[in-house]
Amino acid sequence: MEKFGKSQSAKRVEDVRFLTGAGRYVDDIAPANALFAYYFRSPIAHGVITELDVSDARDADGVEAVLTCADLEAAGMNVAMAGALVDNRDGTKGAATMRPMLAQDRLRYVGEPIALIVAETLAQARDAAELIVLDYDELPAKMDLVAGGETLHDSAADNVAFDWGMGDEAATNAAFDAAAHVVSLEVGDNRVIVNSLEPRGCYAHWGDGRLHVAINGQGVWVPKNAMVAAFGVDADDVHVTNPDTGGGFGMKAMGYPEPFSVAQAARQLGRPVRWMSERTEAMLSDNGGRDLTSTAELAFDENHKITAYRVHSHVNLGAYNSQFGQPIQTTLFSRVLMGVYDVQTTWLQVNGYFTNTVQVDAYRGAGRPEAIYVLERVIDRAARELGVDPWELRQINFIKPDQFPYLAATGETYDVGDFPMLLNRAAEIADRDGFEARKAADAKKGLLRGQGLCYYIESILGDPSESARVEFNDDGTVHIFVGTQSNGQGHETVYAKFLSDQTGIPVDQIFVIQGDSDLIKQGGGTGGSRSVTVQNTATLATVSTMIDAFTAFLADEMGVPASEISFDDERFRADGSNLTPTMLEVAEMARDKGRDDLLVHEERTTLPARSFPNGAHVTEVVVDPDTGVVTTDRYFVIDDFGNLINPMLAEGQVHGGVVQGIGQAVTEHVVYDEDGQLLTATFMDYALPRAEDVPNINFTSVPVPSTANIMGMKGCGEAGTVGALAAVANAVQDALWERGVRQADMPFTPHKVWELLKDGRIAAE
């Protein structure tokens, strides 16, 4: 590891400004003369607009403009939002939807933006929204995940978005017919609201014919390209920036309608315009996560070896195709379909449906938590039905270390792993042998204790390519320009420390530049646990180029052949020369010689393959049968992330991911009524996990270095959530099993658990 990073924990340098109120978030840095934007949104889930009269709002005090979709079109804008499609099983494309930037003719979910009001103050914009006249013919809301119902889009008959499949259906069916044992389970994966600490927001202004849009997102290049397409301008005329961003989790990586109409208002009025979402507004309009139901089936031979796996999922896309909605529960789900088990006969079928709810898209893990949740729940059920220890059943079916690289049935190649070793370590660290004693002690108190295990695997990587540019400045500082975007993960610390480790440049003299499409012409943004792996790989290549260039320069200065000059991460050295300059000193020498070409270095790299983080989550829950309250009592994570660059930040990412998993499993749940009204649109109704809901999370790193990148890393950003869902759910199911409860699905709220126990008691009688 010495060549590639010191693998030492370092405190986050950015926290000083965040904790002292010096962060530069989008609502902090909007121009002082910016007008305020406010959105008039749909009050119903489904209906045809019969009248939209904004004339009184336009005449209201302080109002500068009111924009509707017709106004955007009249200005020459392309108002259609982008949406990704997948291929149906018959080779056709999934249903395309025309998602307008502002509602056009029809309303399809509560909270859909209809009109933008721009005023001198936010209060004036809000008041003007009350003057808008909206009449509509309300239609039945489509809320279930079956074909049929009131049609949302002419392009989607019976509201079916796609019918997708992967694998060998005939061979899988044949394996089930020949199986000694078959186990099936229906698994619900409840919808969640992302609720980043900072809601979405933006501001826009035009100057000298150029558009500048600041968005608190996860990368600048996707929104830049979208702005170019929407306004029909040259790419050089659009400048997008991401300032400090308070959380993203995938939700902020996707496109939304608001920045486009804000930008048009700024163009029309010749003044900057700003918008910041309110919390309930965010709950209504931000992309949701998860929301699918799957039927999973496992076929076994007489020795409890899995011979085939079959899954049929029904997924909710919401009212429109969002930017990446269709691929989330199809192609991304499929990457880890069979998890860590040696099974080559699989079939995955996914049916997607449009409903009168807000769109569903990427949320921490994006398809992989959903896939592992289904698989690890049915594995656990199989152990119960077959009378096999759930830990042993996993060991029987693991891909063994000597099988790597392993080509999975879905086409992914797992590079390396040692699943049996990690599971054995998990049993030791989590004190599995002491569980029965803890369970007996709780039973004396009238409590139920359950233990849950999940062995997960994650496939990382969005864009495999990234660049890094290093510039030496006149004042002795160094800038490193990166193509990713921090949303709170600590990128400024890890990138600066990594560059410092490779070059000897003091970390406090290195400044990370990110989130600016003028300064960084190309980048993949942040998502898919890609950032540190792809960015530091590019940094390594840039440092190598820098060393070569400085070595050639020093050959003349030191009077020795370039082949005799070495660099030891701190200084250049050569036998027979008294000069031992640091990299900063060489840069200063080059500047004095007029060699400005040596002060900027940039390389772009592409990773050849994905890496596959994996590990075991072991948790124990305690259930109070009198109240239904579930307490997550013990939590252990044993992860193989390969080589760690900054162990403290990796552990922090795991903690955050686990908390989000516990939140979905125990406290969080989106509820719509039959008319499509969101009933959980405030924190009074939607329960994010609190400190008291989460135990101390024990994290252990057991690295098996990846062969898919030069550093041997495996991304860690989403892994905590990927493993947490099934670990908690299996633990609750374990606790309830002895009381006759055979089907326990998230979220495990007190009332739901109490009802399950009541029903189990009745069934037993």
N, C-alpha and C positions, 0 to 999 in steps of 0.2 A: 504493500500500500504506500510505501514511502514515495514512490515515483508519482503516484496519482492523487495523493491527498493524505493529510496527517490523521484523518479520522478522529479528530478531537472536537469535543463540544465547545461551542463558542456562544457567548451571550449575544442576543440580537441587537445590532447597532441601531436599527430603526425604532426600537421601543422607546428610546429616550424622547424622541419627538412625539410619538404617539401618546405616551403617558403624560406628557407635559402640555398637551393641547396644541402642539405645533404641526400636526398632520395637515396635509394639503388635500383635503377631500373636495369633491366636485362642488358641493354647496358652499364650501369655504372660499373658493377661489373664483367663483363666477364674477364677471366684471361688475363693478359697482353701479354702473348705469343700466344693468340688464333689466329688461321687463320680466314679469312673472307669468308663467304658464300654468294653466289649470285645465284638467280634462273633465268634460261632461261625459259620463259613462252610462252604459245601458243599465236600466233598472230591472230588466227581465232577462231570462235565459234564451228565449226564442220568440221571434216575432217579425212581422213585416212592417217597415216604417211607412206610415201613410202621410205623415207631416213632420217636417223638421224646419222650424221657423226660428232663426237666430237674430232677427232684426232688432228686437228689443235689447238683446244682450250687446249687440254692436253699438247701440246708442247709450249704454250704461256709463256711469261716471268712471273715468280712468281707463276704459277699455280702448285698446289700440287696434285689436283685430280679433275676429272669430273665424276660425277656419273649419270647414267641413271637407269631406272627401271630394265633393264637387269642386271646391276651391283649389284643392291640390291638383286635380286633373286639369282645371282651367289654367293653372300655372305651368302646365306641360310636364308634370311629374309622372313617373311610372309608379302607381300606387300599390302594386302587387308585392306582397312580402314573399321572400324565398322560403321554400319548404322542400326538404329532402324526401325522395321516394325510394322504395325498394321494388324488386321484381316479384310479381306474383308467381305462384307455382306453375301457371300456364305460360309464363314468359312475358306477359304483359306487365306494364308498370302499375304500381299502386295508384290509387285515386289521387289526382292533383286537386288542390283547393285554391281558390282565389281568395287570399286573405288580404283585405284592403288595410291601408294604414289607418284609416278612420272608417267606421261602419258605413256601408254603402247599401242602401235599400233594405237590408235585413240585419237583424240582431241575432247573435248566436251564443253569447254567454253573458252572464251578469258581470259588469265591469268592462265590457268591450268599449274602447274609446269611440265616441261619436263626433265630438267637436272639441277644438282647442280654443280656449279663451286666453288672450294675452292682455295684461293690464299693467298699470304702473305699480300696483301692489297686489299681493296674493289675496288679500281680503276683497279687493275690488273684483278680481277675477272670479272668486268664489261666489260673490253676490250676483255677478252677471250670469253665472251658470244657472241660477234659480229662475232667470227670465226666459230661458230657452223653452220653446214649446215643442214637445215631442209626443206625437200620437202614433199608435201602432195597433196592428191586429195581432194579438198574442196567439202563439202556436203552442201545441203540446211540447214539453221539454223531453228530449231524448236523453235518458240517464243510465240505461242498462247496457251491458256488454253482450248483446245479441243482435242479430240482423233484424232490421225492421224499424218501425217507428216513423215519426214525422221526419221527412228527408231534410238534412241540413244542406247538402250540396247536390246539384244535378249530376255532378261527376261521380258521385258515390252512391250507387243503388243500394237501398236498404241500409245506408250509413256504413257500409263495409269499406274500410280504407285499403285493406290488402289481405291476401291469403298467401302466406309465405311458408316455405318449407326448406329444410336442409337435412341431408342424410340419405340413407337407403331405407325407404319406407317398407318395401317388400321384404328385405332381409330382416329388418327389425321385427316385423309382424311374424315372420317365420320363427325367429328366435323365441318370441313370446309363446307361440304355439307349442314349442318343444321344451319349454322351461319346466324345471322341477318345482319352482316356486315363483309366484308373481305377487308383487306388493304394489299397491297404488295408493295415492293420497292426493286430495285436492288442497291446494295451498293458495291462500289469499295474501296479497302483498298490498297493504293499504296505502292510499294516497297521502302524501305529505306536502306541506308548504315549506319552501326552502328557508325563508326568514333570515336572510343575511343580516348582520348587525347594522350595516348601512343599506337602506333601501336604494332602488335604482334611481338614477338622476342623470342630468346632462345639462350643458348649456351650449349655445351655438352663436356664432357671429360671422359676418362676411366682411372682408376687407380686400381692396384691390382685386376684386373678382374671385377671391379665394374663400372657400368655406372652411372654418375651423369648428370642429365639434369635439367637446370634451365629454367623455362617457366613463362612468365608473364600471368598467368591464374587465374582461379577461384577455384582451388583446385588441390591437387597433386595426389590423389589416382586414379582417372580415367586415367590420362596419365601414371602413373606408371604401372597400369595393362595392358595398351595398349603396353607399351615398353616391358614388360615381354612377351606378346604374339608375338610381332613382332620379337624379337631377340631370342626367345626360351630359355631364361635364367631363373634362379631361382629368385623369388621375392626379396630375400635378396640381390641379385646382382644389383638391380636397386634403385637408390636414386633420387627422384624428389623434387625440391624445387620451391616455388613461392616467389620471392623477392617482393619488393614494386611493385604494379601494378596500372598503371594509367588508370583506367576505364575498365569495362568488359561488363556490360549490357546483360549478357547471351552469347554474341558472343564469349568471351574468355573461356567459360566453355566447349566448344566442341572441338573435336579432329581435328587436321589439319595435312597435310602431312609433313610439313617442319621439325619438331623436329626429325622425324625418320631418314630422310636422313642426317641431321646434325649429329645425333648420330653415324650413320654408318661411315660417313667421319672421325669423331673423332676416332673411333675404328680402321679404316683402316690406318690412318696416325699416330696414337700414339700421337696426339697433340689436344689441345682443339680447337673447332670450334665454331664460333659465327655467328648469323644471326639476322638482324633487318630489318623489313619491311619498305619500303618507303611508303609515303602516297598514291600515285597512285597505287602502288602494292597492298596496303591494300584494296583500293576501288575495285580492280579487283578480289581479292582472299579471302577476309573475307566473312563469311556467311552474307547474307542479311537478312532483316526482312520483315514481313507482306507478301504482294503480293498475294492477293486473291480477288475474286469477289463472292458475295453472293446474292441470291434472298431470301428475308425474307417475310413471310406472317403471318398476325395475323387474327384470327377469333374472332368476338365479338358477345355477345348476345345483346338484345335490350336495356339493361342498361349499355352498354359499358364495360362490364366485359369480359376480354379475356377468351375465351374457348379453344383455341388451338394455337400453334405456330409451324411453319414449315420453315425450312431453308435448302437451297441447296447451298453448297459452291464449288467453283472450285479453287484449290490452286496450286501454283507453288512451286515445290520442288527444282528447279534448275537441274543441270546435273546429280547429284547423290543423293542417300539417304545420308544426313548428319547424325550426331550422334543421333539427336533427331527430325529430320525434320518431319517424318510421324506423330508422336504423337502430335506435336504442334497444328495443326489445326483440330485435331480429339478429342482425349481424353482430352487435356487441354482446348480446346475450349468448350467442352461439360460441363465442371465442373460448368460453370456459364451461361449455355445456356439460361435459363429463368430468369437470373438476380434476381431481388428482387420481382418478381411478382408471385402471387399465381395461378399457372397454372400447371396442372398435365398431360396434353395431349400435347405431343411434338414429333417432328420428325426432326432429323438432318441427312442429307446426305452430305457426303463430297467426292469429286473426286479429286485425286491428279495426277499431270502430271509432267513428266520430260521435261525440256526445256534446250536449250543451253545457260544457264546463270549460274552464280555461285550459290552454294547451299543456300537454305533458312533454317534458324533454329531459335533458341530462340533469341528474342530481347525484352527488358524490358516488362515483363508481359507474354510473350510466350503463345499466344492463348487466354488469358483472355481479353486483350484489343480488340482483333479482335472480340470476341463474344459480348462484351458489346457494341462495336461500332455499330455492325449490329443491335442489339436489340434496342438500344436507338435512332438510326436513324429511324427505322420503327415505334417505339412508337410515335415519334414526328410527322412523316407523318400521322399516324392514327389520332392524335389529330386534325390536319388540315382538313383531309377529313371528319371526323365525326363532326366537329364543336364543339369540346370540348377543354377546356383549357388544355394545355399539363401538367401543374402541377396537375390539378384535375384528369386527366386520370391516372396518376401514383398513386395518393392517392387511387383511386377506386380499383386499382389492386394490391396494396402492400400486401405482407405477413404481417399479423398483429402481434403485439408483443406477444399476447397470443397463437400464433400458434407455438412458438418455444419450443423445437427443431423441426425443419421443415425438413422433408424428401423431397428433390426436385425430380422431375420426372427423373432426370439423376442419382439418387442414392446418391448424396451428401447430408449430413445432416448439415444444417446450425444450429449452436449451439444457437445463440442469436442475437437479433437486435431490433432496434426501428426506422424503416424507416420513418413512418409518422412524428415522432418528429423531426428527422434530417431535413426532407424537410421543415417543418415549420420554423425551425431555419434558414435554408438557405434563405428562402424568406425574413426574417427579416434582416439578416446580409448583403445580397446583395442588399437591398433596392429595392425589386421587384416593389413596388408600385410607385417608382420614375422613372421607366423605360420610361413610355410614355412621361413624360416631357423631359427627355434627348433625346428621339427619335425626338420629335417635334423641339427641339433646333437644332439638327443636320439637320433636313429637311430644315430649314430656310437657312442653309449654302449649300444646295444642296447635302448633304451626307445622306447615308442610315445607320441606326443603327439597329442591330439585337441582340436579346438575346437568348442564348442557355443554355439548361439544360441537364445534364446527371446525372442520379442516378446509380452508379456502385456498384457492389460487386465483391470481389476478393477472390479466394481460394488460400491460401498460402500453402507452404510446398513442399519440395523435399523429401529428406531422413528424416523421422521423428525421427531418432536416432542420438545422439551425445554424446561425452564424454568430460569431463573436468578434467585435472590433475593439481594439485597445488603442487609446490615444494618450500620448505623453504631453502634458500641458506645460506652459511656460512657468507656472508657479510651483512646479514640482509634484503636482497631483496627477493622478491617472484616472481616466474614464474608461469604463468597460461598457460597451453598448450591447444589450441583449435583446433577443426576440421573444422572450416570455414576459409575463406580467404578474407581479405579486398581488395577491388578494389577502395578504396577511400571513403567508407561510414563512416569511423570513428570507426571501430571495436576496435582499441586499446584503445580509450577513453571509449567507453561504457562498454567493458568487464572489464577493470581495475577499473572503477568507481563502477560498480555493485559488483565486489568482495570486494572492499573497503567498500561499504555500508553494506555488509553482515557480515564483519569480523572486521571492525575497522582498518585494515591495511592501512596506508597512501597510497593514490593513486600513489604518486610519487615513491613508493618503489615496485610497482607492474609492471611487464613487461609481455606483451602478446607475446607468442611464437606461430607462425602459419606457415603454408606452408612448412613443412619439413617432408617427409615421413619416415625418419629415427627416428625423435623425436616423431612423432605422427603417430601411426600405423594404425589408422582408422579415417575416417572423411567424412562428406557429402559435404564439399565444400560450396560455396556460390551460391545461386540461389533460385528462388521461394519465395523470401521474408522470408526465413527461419532462417537466421543467428542468430539474437538476441533472437528470441523465443526459438529455440532448444538449442542454446549454453548456455544461461542463465539458462534454466531449468536444464541442466547438472551441471552448476556451483552451483546452489542451492543444488542439491543432494550431490555434493562433499563437500560443506561447512557443510552440516548436518552431514556427515560422519566424517569430521574433528573435529567438535564440540564434537561429541560423543567420539571420540578417545582421545581428549585432556581432556575431562571431566573425563574419567576413569583414565588417568594418574594423574590428579590433585587431585583425591580423596585421594591418598596416600600422596601427597605433602602437601595438606591442612589439612589432618587428619579428613576429614568428609566423609560421604557417598556420592557416586556419585549422588544420587537422590537429594541432597541438593545443588548441584552446578548449577548455572544458567549462561547463557551468554546473554548479552544484546546488541550485535552487536559491543561492544567496549571492554568489559572486562568480565572475569570470576569472579563470586562472590559466596560467601557462608556465611551464618550466622555463626558467631563464629570464623571466620578466618580473619586475617588481610591482607591476600594475595588477591590482585585484579589484577591479571596479564592480560596483553593484549595477543592477539593471538601470536604476534611476541615474546613476553616474554616467553610464554609457549613453543614455538618452541625452543627457546634458552635453556630453562631448560631441554627439552627432549634431545637436542644435548649434553649437559653437562653430562647427565645420560647415554649416549650411546644408546639412543633410536632412532636410525636413521629411524626405521619403522614409526615413527610419523612425519617424515619430508616430506613425499610424500603421497598424497591422490588423489584418482581418482574414479570417478563414471561415469557410462554410463546410459542414460535415453532414453526412447522412448515416444514421445507424443502419446496419444491415438487417437487424431483426429486433423483435420485441424481447423484453425480459419478463419473467413471471414470478413476482413476489408470491410467497405462500406461507402458510403457518397455521397454528392451532389456536383457537379461542376457547377457553374453558371458563365457565361462569357458574355460580350457584345463586339461586334465588330462594327467597323465603316468602311463602304465601300465607296470609292470615285468612283462614276459611270463614271466619265470622264477618269479615269486611270485604274480602276480595282484594285487599291491597297486596301488590307484588313489590318486594324489595330486592333489588339486585345487591347481593351481599358480598360476593367475592368475584374478582375478575382477573384473569391471567391471559396474557398474549405472548406467544412464542413465535417470533417472526423470522423468516429468512428473507432479508432484504439485500442479500449479497453484502458487498462492502459498504459501510456507512461513511458518508462524508462528514456529517455533523450529527452524532448520535442523539444529542439533546433535541434538535429540531425534528429528527425522525420520530423520536418518542412523543413529542408534542403532537405531531400529525396523527399518530396512532391514537393518542388520547382523544383528540377531537373527533376522529372518525368513529371511535367506539361510542362516545357520548351521543353522536347523531344516530347510531344504530340503536342504542338503548332508548333514545327518544322515540323513534318510530315504533319500537317494539312495545313500549310500556305506556307512553303518555301522549304521543302525537297521533292525530287522526283528522282528516278532512271530512266534513259532513255537509252534503247538499241535501235539500229537501226534494220532494218529487217534482217541484216546479223549477228546480235548478238554482234556488237561492242558497248561497253559501251561509251556513249556520255557524261556522267557525272562523269568523273574519276579524276577531280581536284576540288579544292574549287573555281575555277573560274566558274565552271559549276554546282556544287552541293552546294546548299545554306543552310548551317547550320544556325539556328536562332542566331541573334545577340542581344545584350542588348536592342537595339531600337525596336526589334520585340516583346518584352515581357513586359507586364505591371507589376506593383507591384502585387504580388500574396498574397492575404489575406487568411491566414490559421486559422481555428478554430477547436479545438478538442472537440468533444462531446462524451465521452467514454461510451460505454455499455460493461463492462468487459466480455471477452470471458470465457466460461466454459471449453474450450478445452485445457487449460494449467493452471498451478498453479498460474502464474503471471497475468492472465486475459488479456494477450497481444493479439494484432492482428497485423501481419506484415505490414510494411508500404513501403517497398522499391520500389514496382512496382505500387502502387495505383495511384500515380499522373498521370502516362501515361494511366492507364486503364480508368480513367474518362475524361481525357482531349480531346481525339480525338472527341468523339461525342458532347461534350459541344461546342467546337469551330465550328465543322461542322454544328450543329443545329443553332448556332448563325448566321453563314453566310447564311444558307438557309433561316432563318427568315428575314434577311436583303434583300435578293434578291426576296423573294416570291411576294411582292407587285409589282415588276417589271415583273412578269410573268414567273420567272425562277422556274421550278418545279423539276429539278434534278440537284443538285449541289454536286459534289464529290471532295474529296481531290486530289491533293493539290490546294489550292485556290491562285494560283499565279496571278499576275496582268493581264497577257495576257488571262489566262483562265477565270477569272472573267469578264473581259471586253467582251470576246466573249459570255459568258453566258448572260450577260445583253443585248448585241446586238441581240442575238437569241431570248431572251424573248420579246424584243421590237417588233421584226418582227412578232413573234407569236401573240402578242396582236393586231397588226394591221390587 
